[in-house]
Amino acid sequence: QVEPLPPPIQVGEISEEELKQYDGSDPKKPLLMAIKGQIYDISQSRMFYGPGGPYALFAGKDASRALAKMSFEEEDLTGDISGLGPFELDALQDWEFKF
C-alpha cells in the first residue's frame, strides 16, 4: 500500500532560472516545482520528487505540459500548454487539485 503524498505548500513567484536551483541537488534548499506558473514546495515528498525519486525530473521545473500529457519526456518539461486537447487539460486540472 502506497502512502498518500502530503500536500505541497504554495510559495511565491520566482523566475524559471531561479526555480532550477530547487531541483533537490542541494539538500539545504527546498524542493520546488511549478504547475501553470504557480510554484509549489514539494519538500515533504522528497522521496518521490528528490534525486533518484520516480518524479525527480519534475523538480525545479514547470512541469505543466508533462503532467497534462502524463509524459516523462524532456521536451514536455515546460509550462507551455498550448495545443493540448481537452483530455490533457482535464488531466492537468486534476494535478492542480492535488496540489
N, C-alpha and C positions, 0 to 999 in steps of 0.2 A: 504494500500500500504506500503510495506516494503522498507525502505531506503537502498540504496546500501551501502555495507561496505566500509569504507575508506581504501585505500591501505595500507598494512603493510609496515614497514620500515625494510630493511635488516640491520642486525648488524653483528659484528664479530663473531668469533668462540669461544664457551665456551664448557665445558665438560657437559655430561649428568647430573652429580651430581649438577653442578652449575645451569643448566637450571631449575632444580626442584625448585630452590629458587625463580623463577619468574612466579609462578602459580597464582598470584593475591592475595595470602594470606596476603602479606604486601603491602598495598596501596601506600607506598612510592617508591616501586620498579616498574620498567616497567613490563609489561605483555609480556612474550615471548613464542614462540613455534617454532618447527623445522619441516621442510619437507625435507627429504633426506639429513639430516645433516646440512642444511642451516638454520640459526637462523633468525627469524623474530620478530620484535617488533609489537605486536598487541594491544598495549595500547589504541589506538584510538577506538578500538572495544570492550572495557571493558564490555559493556552491553551484548555482545554475549559470550566473552571468559572469563570474570571475574567470581568470585564466584557467584553462582546462575544462571549464564547465560546458554543458551542451549548448548554451546560448551565448557563449563568450563573445562571439562575433558581433552581437548587437550592442555590447557595452562601448561607451564612448562615441556613439553614433546616433543619428536619427534613423531609426530602422523602420519607418512607416511603410515604405514600399515592400520591404522583405516580409514584414508581418502580414500585410494585406494579401500578399501572394503565397504566404506560408513557404517562403524561399530562404535558403541558406546560401544563395549565390552572391558573390561580392558585388556584382553590378546592381543588385537590388537593395544594397545597404545605402539608401538615400531617403531624404524626406520628400522627394518628388513623387507625387501620387497621380500625376496627370496620366490619362489614358487607362486608368484602372476601371474595370467593369463593376456593376452593382454588387455582384457576389464578393469581389475583393474588397470593396468599400465597406460592405457589411462585416466582413471578417476583421477589418481594421477597427471598425467601431466596437466590435466585441473586445478587441485587445484594449482599446481605450477604457472601456467599462471596467476591465480587470485592474487597470491602473488607477 
